[in-house]
């Protein structure tokens, strides 16, 4: 399974827009906040691996 890196660029109610940071793209990914760590905020960096998001340390 591929590891992907994202940054939280906006939060709108129950959804967050994520931008991939490990490749050069302007595409945004809309993700339900229920699938993301509770403590995310604007600018948080996330790792997506094995169908799970975690805050990047």
C-alpha distances in whole Angstrom, upper triangle without the diagonal:
4,7,10,13,16,20,22,25,26,27,29,30,27,24,23,22,19,19,16,18,15,16,20,20,23,21,21,19,21,19,21,22,22,18,19,20,24,25,23,26,27,25,22,19,16,13,10,7,6,9,11,13,15,18,17,20
4,6,10,13,17,19,22,24,25,27,28,26,23,21,20,17,16,13,14,11,13,16,17,20,18,18,16,19,18,20,21,22,18,18,19,23,24,22,24,24,22,20,17,14,10,8,7,8,10,12,13,14,17,15,18
4,7,10,14,16,19,22,23,25,27,24,21,19,18,15,14,11,11,9,12,15,16,18,17,17,15,18,17,19,19,20,16,16,17,20,21,19,21,21,19,17,13,10,7,6,5,8,10,10,10,11,13,12,14
4,7,10,13,16,18,19,22,24,22,19,16,15,11,10,7,8,7,9,12,13,15,14,13,12,15,14,17,17,19,15,14,16,19,19,17,18,18,16,14,11,8,6,5,7,10,10,10,9,11,12,11,14
4,7,10,13,16,17,20,22,21,18,15,13,9,8,6,6,6,9,12,12,14,13,12,12,14,14,17,17,18,15,13,14,17,17,14,15,15,12,11,7,6,5,6,9,13,13,12,9,10,10,8,12
4,7,9,12,14,17,19,18,15,11,10,6,5,4,5,7,10,12,11,12,11,10,9,11,11,14,14,16,14,11,13,16,15,12,13,12,10,8,6,5,6,8,11,15,14,12,9,10,9,9,13
4,6,9,11,15,17,17,14,10,8,5,5,6,7,10,12,13,12,12,12,10,10,12,12,15,14,17,15,12,13,15,14,10,10,8,6,6,5,6,9,11,14,18,17,15,11,11,10,10,13
4,6,8,11,13,13,11,7,6,5,7,9,10,14,15,16,14,13,13,10,10,10,10,12,11,14,13,10,11,13,12,8,7,5,5,5,7,8,11,12,16,19,17,15,12,12,10,12,14
4,7,10,13,14,11,8,6,6,7,10,11,15,16,15,14,11,11,9,10,10,12,14,13,17,16,14,15,16,15,11,9,6,6,8,10,11,14,16,19,22,20,19,15,16,14,15,18
4,7,10,11,9,6,5,7,9,13,15,18,19,19,16,14,13,10,11,10,11,12,11,15,15,13,15,15,14,11,8,6,8,10,12,13,17,17,21,24,21,19,16,17,16,17,20
4,6,8,6,4,6,9,12,15,17,21,22,22,19,17,16,12,12,10,10,10,9,12,13,11,13,12,12,9,8,7,10,11,13,14,17,18,21,23,20,18,16,16,15,18,20
4,6,5,6,8,12,15,18,20,24,24,24,21,19,17,13,13,10,10,10,9,13,14,13,15,14,15,12,11,11,14,15,17,17,20,20,24,25,22,20,18,19,19,21,24
4,6,8,11,14,17,21,23,26,27,27,24,22,20,16,15,12,11,9,8,11,13,13,15,13,14,13,12,13,16,16,19,19,21,21,24,25,22,20,18,20,19,22,25
4,7,11,13,17,20,22,25,26,27,24,22,20,16,14,10,9,6,5,7,10,10,13,11,14,12,13,14,17,16,18,17,20,19,22,22,19,17,16,17,18,21,24
4,7,10,13,16,19,21,22,23,20,18,16,12,10,7,6,4,5,8,9,9,12,12,14,11,12,12,15,14,16,15,17,16,19,21,17,16,14,16,16,19,22
4,6,10,13,15,18,19,20,17,15,13,10,8,6,5,6,6,10,10,9,11,12,12,9,9,9,11,11,12,12,15,14,18,20,17,15,12,14,14,16,20
4,7,10,13,16,16,16,14,12,10,6,5,5,6,9,10,13,12,11,14,15,15,12,11,10,11,11,12,12,14,14,18,20,17,16,13,15,15,17,20
4,7,9,12,13,13,11,10,9,6,5,6,7,11,11,14,12,11,13,15,15,11,11,10,10,10,9,9,11,11,15,17,15,14,11,13,13,14,17
4,6,9,10,10,8,7,7,5,6,9,11,14,15,18,16,14,16,18,18,14,14,11,10,11,10,10,12,12,15,18,17,16,13,15,14,14,17
4,6,6,8,7,8,8,7,8,11,12,16,17,19,16,15,17,19,19,16,16,14,12,12,10,9,10,10,13,16,15,15,13,14,14,13,16
4,6,7,8,10,10,11,12,15,16,19,19,22,19,17,18,21,20,16,16,14,12,12,9,9,10,11,14,18,17,17,14,15,14,12,15
4,7,9,12,12,13,14,17,18,21,21,23,20,18,20,23,22,19,19,18,15,14,11,11,10,11,13,17,17,17,15,15,15,13,15
4,6,9,10,12,14,17,18,22,23,25,22,21,22,25,25,21,22,20,17,17,14,14,13,14,16,19,19,19,17,18,18,16,19
4,7,9,12,14,18,20,23,24,27,24,23,24,27,26,23,22,20,17,18,16,16,16,17,19,22,22,22,20,21,20,19,21
4,6,8,11,15,17,21,22,25,22,21,23,26,25,22,21,19,17,18,16,16,16,16,19,22,21,21,19,21,21,20,22
4,6,10,13,16,19,21,24,22,21,23,25,25,21,20,17,16,17,16,17,18,18,21,24,22,22,20,22,21,20,23
4,7,10,13,17,18,21,19,19,21,23,24,20,19,17,16,17,16,16,17,16,19,21,19,20,18,20,20,20,24
4,7,10,13,15,18,16,15,18,20,20,17,16,14,14,15,14,14,15,15,18,20,18,18,16,18,18,18,22
4,6,10,12,15,13,13,16,18,19,15,16,14,15,14,14,13,14,12,15,17,14,15,13,16,16,17,21
4,7,9,12,11,11,15,16,17,14,15,14,15,15,15,14,15,14,17,18,15,15,13,16,17,19,22
4,6,8,7,8,11,13,15,12,14,14,15,14,14,12,13,12,15,16,12,12,10,13,15,17,20
4,5,6,7,11,11,14,12,14,15,17,15,16,14,15,14,16,17,13,12,11,14,15,18,22
4,5,5,8,8,10,9,11,13,15,13,14,13,15,14,17,17,14,12,10,12,13,16,19
4,6,8,8,11,11,14,16,18,16,17,14,16,14,16,16,13,11,11,12,14,18,20
4,7,9,12,11,14,16,17,15,15,12,12,11,13,13,10,8,7,10,12,15,18
4,6,9,7,11,13,14,11,11,9,10,10,12,13,11,8,6,7,9,12,15
4,6,6,10,13,13,10,11,9,11,11,13,15,13,9,7,6,7,11,13
4,6,9,12,14,11,13,12,14,15,17,18,16,13,11,10,10,14,15
4,7,10,12,9,11,11,14,16,18,20,18,15,12,10,9,12,13
4,7,8,6,8,9,12,14,17,19,17,14,10,9,8,11,13
4,6,6,9,11,14,16,20,22,20,17,14,13,10,13,14
4,6,9,11,15,17,20,23,21,19,15,15,12,14,15
4,6,9,13,16,19,22,21,18,15,14,11,11,13
4,6,10,13,16,19,18,15,11,10,7,8,10
4,7,10,13,17,16,14,10,9,6,5,8
4,7,10,13,12,10,6,5,4,5,9
4,6,10,10,8,6,5,6,6,9
4,7,7,6,5,7,9,9,13
4,5,5,7,8,11,11,14
4,6,8,11,14,15,17
4,7,10,14,15,18
4,7,10,12,15
4,7,9,12
4,6,9
4,6
4
